[in-house]
Amino acid sequence: MSISFIALSALFFGFYALLATFKKQKKTFNFRVLSALAAGLLFGGAIQMVFGVGNTATVGFAELISMFGKGYIKLLQMIVIPLVFVAMISSIMNVDGNSALSKIAPKIIGVLIVTVAISAIVGIASVYLFGIDANALVSVVGTNSAIEARGDSLLATQDAMANSGLSGLALSIIPSNIFEMLTGSERTSTLSTVLFGMFLGYSILQVKKRKPEKVENFVAFINSAKEVVLSMVREILKLTPYGVFALMTSFMMTNDLFALAEMGRFLLASYAAIGAMFLIHFILVSVFGLSPIAFMKKTWPVLVFGFGSRSSMAAIPLNVETQTQRLGVDEETANMSATFGTSIGQNGCAGIYPAMLAIMAAQVMGVPVDISFILQLIVVIAIASFGIAGVGGGATFAAVAVLTIMGLDITVVAILVSIEALIDMARTALNISGSMLSGVITSKTNGSLNIEQYSADSTTTTSDEIAA
């Protein structure tokens, strides 16, 4: 056992002890998550500066912390399908009448699709505003063996998508085996779960109208199951600061992020596009007569969690409780918007990122980017946004799907995978903001939004209550 392994491990677990102390001191959940995120970036960056990238002296330590970081991610993945399943059934079956359901779901999906189309335009504009040259990027790193290996893997995914076609992608959303669907093994498993959950919830509604006594026990079971699953989620959320610290440390010590100027420019352009889209969200809130400042303050804790965890699915409980307890959204709308937002119209992962990569791929291939190309790209992004999983790496699948449909090369996707995790944190926060925006706008237009609750000051945050 090397001295470097012992020293690094001591520092790592020392910060874990500090996080435990923060909790005993009743520091806020957001404070602990942000502290872990910043400390992980600094600690991992310091390790990279001292030892370099891929140094054999840090291999053992990297394997150690991967158990904590990847273990946290696997816990989130474990709970995703059960959470989406019971949340979707519960939100549909508890709707008061079919007319209310027909007023909620289409509007939520409409807002998500409109905003993902806007985000695609913002992503396209950012490529030109920052003068990103994809040809320079490809020529600099095109011989990298790691990138070539990623490219081979992505090519297999592209071939599968190309063979199935757009109709195949659409049909893949309908599960042929619900037990296989619940394993979460397919790219569209999340949306398939949403679809089946909606169908089951709607069927329960129909039975409740005809013979309510027949489904009383089943309804009680689903509501109880939802509470149990939410309790499991809360226990996992308590581990967030520890998971975030391990993930950020591992990320910084294993990725030479700024070795290439063009990658740095892409990173800057991505964050600028994401920031612009957040601003558009606030403008849309004000268009509907609501305070954008109140929206920003009350959604902030959920966005911080999404930034650190890179999972909009794991943020569903925080998302729903923030909407219902802070923003005044009715429970049915909050449940649907939070759930739909994990697999439909993600502004960051399915909007900005694929749009940017499509323009860059067109540059490499010499495809003229005119108005017809841009309009086609926006439509394809809106359609392909259905079924993109709200977990880390979902944006890569979204980009491959869009580039495949557009007939573009995916080399750029393979090149940018190395810095995708850093961009993915902000993209996830934007995805969550978009889902909450759809809930607020839908509730406001349906007249079910509690304006007083939306405007009232809050002294506590939902994340603190869940992770207490």
HELIX and SHEET records of a PDB file:
HELIX    1   1 ILE A    3  LYS A   24  1                                  22    
HELIX    2   2 PHE A   29  PHE A   51  1                                  23    
HELIX    3   3 THR A   56  THR A   58  5                                   3    
HELIX    4   4 VAL A   59  MET A   93  1                                  35    
HELIX    5   5 ASN A   98  LEU A  129  1                                  32    
HELIX    6   6 ALA A  134  VAL A  141  1                                   8    
HELIX    7   7 SER A  145  LEU A  171  1                                  27    
HELIX    8   8 ILE A  178  MET A  181  1                                   4    
HELIX    9   9 SER A  189  ARG A  210  1                                  22    
HELIX   10  10 PRO A  212  LEU A  237  1                                  26    
HELIX   11  11 THR A  240  THR A  254  1                                  15    
HELIX   12  12 ALA A  261  VAL A  287  1                                  27    
HELIX   13  13 PRO A  292  SER A  309  1                                  18    
HELIX   14  14 ILE A  316  GLN A  325  1                                  10    
HELIX   15  15 GLU A  331  PHE A  340  1                                  10    
HELIX   16  16 GLY A  348  ILE A  352  3                                   5    
HELIX   17  17 TYR A  353  MET A  365  1                                  13    
HELIX   18  18 ILE A  371  ALA A  384  1                                  14    
HELIX   19  19 GLY A  394  MET A  406  1                                  13    
HELIX   20  20 THR A  411  THR A  445  1                                  35    
HELIX   21  21 ILE A  451  SER A  455  1                                   5    
HELIX   22  22 THR A  462  ILE A  466  1                                   5    
END                                                                             
